[in-house]
Amino acid sequence: MPKRRKSVFGLSRSERILEAVNVTTLIIIGVIMIFPFVNMLAVSFSGDSAVLTGKVILWPVDFQTSTYRYVTGQNQFWNSLNVTVLTTILGTIGSMVVTCMAAYPLAKTWLYGRKPLMLFFVFTMLFSGGMVPSYLVMRAFGMINKLSVLIIPSLISAYNTILLKNFFEEIPEEIEESAQLDGAGSMRTLLSIILPMSLPALATIGLYYAVSYWNNYTNALLYITKNNLKPLQLYLYEVVSQTLNIDDSLSMDEIDVLALTTESVRSATIMLSCLPIMCFYPFLQKYFVKGLRVGSVKG
């Protein structure tokens, strides 16, 4: 039987065709996903007449920066940004601490009641109390219009806990046994040995939590009515859902600066809302790629 002919790159013709199809498909998917962001960026920098007539597609027309000056000139924007940054930092740190404390003991086969606890975590992934019972619980604990209501309800994710548990299970038990022989307790072993070895998993799950806190507006929509506690996503929701109003008392020069299309202001607000988390992502990219394999291979 004749051998299959290989190319100079060690791939047969069918393998090269399959690779070309895969690359082409991924490029198409990437273009489809990035197109809305490019279009939104172009709209945010385009003049109002170009936006209204639909001339803007991938490149700004009648370039201007008035929309960004308007958005960044709103006190509510900066207040909401501060609330979101604070919520994301405190929430991510708290979530990582709670998730690690839950995942580490669940990774031990000798833990008493391990299976019922795992069933409890899985149950919460499938069922929830609902919107009204959740609101009643938040009100009963006095958390309405408090910063804590943006953090505590999302403090732990059953899915992330199970991912981290699976990663901890892959670490050889001999490493922990050697640490215990040297006199290290469970907490010392976790902090000094297990967590440093789990940086890919921690970075991945930390990114999941950070993006979740940054993009979460449901809790704010349900539990927050004070303007000084509204996060950025709720502010963005209000900007997108409402029509831009311009004060009639403004001077003609101010009206020229602020006479912008609603679509331009929406696009500028969305871009400014996405920018911080997009800048943060590349720093975790090297850990994120490794962390994608969390729990996929047993050691």
Secondary structure, DSSP 8 states (H G I E B T S, - for coil): -------TTS--HHHHHHHHHHHHHHHHHHHHHHHHHHHHHHHHTS-HHHHHTT--SSS-SS---HHHHHHHT-HHHHHHHHHHHHHHHHHHHHHHHHHHHHHHHHT-TT-TTHHHHHHHHHHHHH----HHHHHHHHHHTT-TTSGGGGTGGGS--HHHHHHHHHHHHHS-HHHHHHHHHTT--HHHHIIIIIHHHTHHHHHHHHHHHHHHHHH--HHHHHH---GGG--HHHHHHHHHHS-----TTS-HHHHHHH---HHHHHHHHHHHHHHHHHHHGGGGHHHHHHHTTTTTS--
